[in-house]
Each structure stands twice: as C-alpha cells, then as structure tokens.
Amino acid sequence: MKKLSCLLLFGVLCQPALQLSAQEKPKSEERVKVPTPVKVQIVFTEFDGDKKVSSMPYTFTVITDEKVGGNYSTRLRTGIRVPIETDGKEQKTTYMDIGSNIDCGIKSEDDGRFHLYLIFDRSALYPNKSSEGERLVANPGGQPVVRQFRTDENLILKDGQTSENLISTDPLNGHTFRVSVTINVQK
C-alpha cells in the first residue's frame, strides 16, 4: 500500500510537468540555407530593327543568401571616364563615368528556385557621326551626348533558366535594347 501511495503521489507531482510537455509541440526543423555559388550571365543586346547592332555579355558569380552590409553581394563596374568641360569664370574639367554598373543578389527559395535581385545601369556615348560621315545626334557645345538605360528587376528563375523579359526602345534612334539573364548553379 505504501508503494502504491508513493506512486500516486509521484504521479500527482509530475502531472503538471507532463501536461506542459504534452502541450508543447515539437518545433519543426527550420531549413538552414547553405550559401551556394550561382553563375549569372547578363547579355545586353541592341537591335536596329531585326539587325543586331551590338551584344555585351557580363558574367559573374553570386553567393546565394549573402548580403554584405545590407547591400547586394556582387557589384560589377566597368567603363570609361569621359572629360566634360564646364564653363564659368574658370574653365574646369570634370569626368563622367560611362559604362555598365550591375548590382546583384540571389536568395534561394524553398522550392529550389532562386529570387534574383538585379540593378542594371548602362550609359553610352552617342556617336555624333556615322561611319558614312552623316551627323546622327546634335552635339551641343561640343559636349558628349549620353544615353542612359536603368532597371531594377526581381526575377524568379530555376537553375539553367534564361529570362528575356526586358525590352526598351531608344527615343532618338529607335533601336531596341534587350536584356537576357541566365543563372547556373555551380557544383
């Protein structure tokens, strides 16, 4: 009888602890995202009607789920600096960056796809004469005329997938610009 009363007393004392642990649901395992290198290829193509005028590819690697100081993990800058003369009391020369700037980050999704964050900024000098010698763009005061193309994109892509969903038209010459983006997971 003493053993039975001890067991009952033990059961009564342990009951709140048993109820508490029964109420606690096991936490689902959170998926740990492993940083993965992804090769990104961006091709900027210019067309005059159906004729391809130029194609500029950019290829770089981005580590998924990585931000450096709250910014995109990969930044690419390429181009030239063009001197610009300023008029005034003293004539000064400043420089303008012309070329391509790309900021890119990739977040891996639970379904195996990738969310690509992309900022693309491209500037180029307009030629003021064609190869035939005809004037194409007015060149005010001898200063260069610069065309600008900028976009911020959010894409969801699978490994090996290409997206060509961005097309723009130059207002001065009617050329169209197409941007294609391809990603490949690096093994």
C-alpha positions in Angstrom: 0.0 0.0 0.0 2.9 2.3 0.8 4.4 1.7 -2.6 1.0 2.4 -4.3 0.6 5.7 -2.4 4.1 6.7 -3.3 3.4 6.1 -7.0 0.2 8.0 -6.8 1.9 10.9 -5.1 4.7 10.8 -7.7 2.1 10.9 -10.5 0.3 13.8 -9.0 3.5 15.8 -8.5 4.7 15.0 -12.1 1.3 15.6 -13.8 1.8 19.4 -14.3 5.2 18.7 -15.9 3.8 16.0 -18.1 0.9 18.3 -19.2 3.3 21.1 -20.0 5.5 18.9 -22.2 2.4 17.4 -23.9 1.2 20.9 -24.7 4.5 21.9 -26.3 4.5 21.0 -29.9 7.8 19.9 -31.3 9.4 22.7 -33.3 9.5 22.0 -37.0 13.0 21.8 -38.3 13.9 25.1 -39.9 15.7 24.7 -43.2 19.2 26.0 -43.0 20.1 27.8 -46.2 23.5 26.8 -47.4 25.3 29.5 -49.4 25.6 28.4 -53.0 27.6 29.9 -55.8 25.5 30.8 -58.8 26.9 31.9 -62.1 24.9 34.8 -63.6 25.2 35.8 -67.2 23.6 39.1 -68.4 23.6 39.9 -72.1 22.6 43.4 -73.2 21.8 43.3 -76.9 21.0 46.3 -79.2 18.9 45.9 -82.4 18.2 48.2 -85.3 15.0 46.7 -86.5 15.9 43.0 -86.9 19.7 43.7 -87.3 21.8 43.1 -84.2 24.0 46.2 -83.7 25.9 45.0 -80.5 25.9 42.4 -77.8 27.6 43.0 -74.5 27.8 39.9 -72.1 28.6 40.2 -68.4 29.3 37.1 -66.4 30.0 36.9 -62.6 29.3 34.6 -59.6 26.9 35.5 -56.8 26.8 33.6 -53.5 23.1 33.0 -52.5 21.6 34.4 -49.4 24.6 36.7 -48.8 24.4 40.4 -48.3 27.3 42.5 -47.4 26.5 45.4 -45.1 22.8 45.3 -46.2 23.8 45.7 -49.9 23.8 43.3 -52.8 26.6 40.7 -52.6 28.0 41.2 -56.0 28.8 44.5 -57.7 30.3 44.9 -61.2 31.6 48.3 -62.5 33.1 48.6 -66.0 33.6 51.5 -68.3 35.5 54.7 -69.1 35.6 58.2 -67.7 34.8 61.0 -70.2 36.2 64.5 -69.6 33.5 67.2 -69.5 34.5 70.9 -69.8 32.5 73.3 -67.6 32.1 76.9 -68.5 32.3 79.7 -65.9 34.9 82.1 -64.5 37.4 79.3 -64.5 37.1 76.5 -67.1 37.2 73.2 -65.3 37.3 69.6 -66.4 35.1 67.1 -64.6 34.7 63.4 -65.5 31.6 61.4 -66.2 31.5 57.6 -65.8 30.3 55.9 -68.9 29.7 52.1 -69.0 27.9 49.4 -67.1 27.1 49.1 -63.4 25.5 45.9 -62.1 24.4 45.1 -58.5 23.1 41.6 -58.0 21.9 39.4 -55.1 20.3 36.0 -55.0 18.1 34.4 -52.4 17.4 30.7 -52.6 13.7 29.7 -52.3 12.4 26.6 -50.5 11.1 25.2 -53.8 14.6 25.1 -55.4 14.1 28.3 -57.4 16.2 31.5 -57.0 15.0 35.0 -56.4 17.4 37.3 -58.3 17.6 41.0 -57.3 19.2 43.0 -60.1 20.1 46.7 -60.6 21.4 47.3 -64.1 22.7 50.8 -65.2 24.2 51.3 -68.6 25.3 54.5 -70.2 26.9 55.1 -73.6 28.1 58.0 -75.7 26.0 58.7 -78.8 28.2 59.0 -81.9 27.8 62.4 -83.5 28.8 61.0 -86.9 28.1 57.7 -88.5 30.7 55.7 -90.4 29.3 57.3 -93.6 30.0 60.8 -92.1 26.4 61.9 -91.7 25.5 63.6 -88.4 23.4 61.4 -86.1 23.0 63.4 -82.9 23.3 67.1 -82.2 26.3 67.7 -80.0 25.6 70.9 -78.0 28.6 73.0 -77.3 30.9 70.1 -78.2 29.9 68.2 -75.1 29.1 64.5 -75.4 25.5 63.2 -75.6 25.0 60.3 -73.3 22.2 57.7 -73.5 21.1 56.0 -70.3 19.4 52.7 -69.6 18.5 51.8 -66.0 16.4 49.0 -64.5 15.7 47.3 -61.1 14.5 43.8 -61.6 13.3 41.0 -59.4 13.3 37.6 -61.1 12.4 34.1 -60.0 14.5 31.6 -62.0 15.4 27.9 -61.9 18.9 26.6 -62.4 19.7 26.9 -66.1 16.8 29.1 -66.9 17.1 32.3 -69.1 14.7 35.2 -68.8 14.4 37.8 -71.6 11.6 39.9 -70.5 13.1 43.4 -70.6 12.9 45.4 -73.9 13.3 49.1 -74.3 13.4 51.5 -77.2 15.9 54.4 -77.6 13.8 57.6 -78.2 16.4 59.2 -80.5 17.3 56.4 -83.0 14.5 53.8 -82.4 17.0 51.0 -81.5 15.6 48.3 -79.2 17.5 47.0 -76.2 17.0 43.5 -74.8 18.4 42.2 -71.6 18.6 38.4 -71.0 19.6 36.9 -67.7 20.7 33.2 -67.2 21.7 31.5 -64.0 23.5 28.3 -63.4 24.2 26.8 -60.0 27.9 25.9 -59.6 28.6 22.5 -58.3 
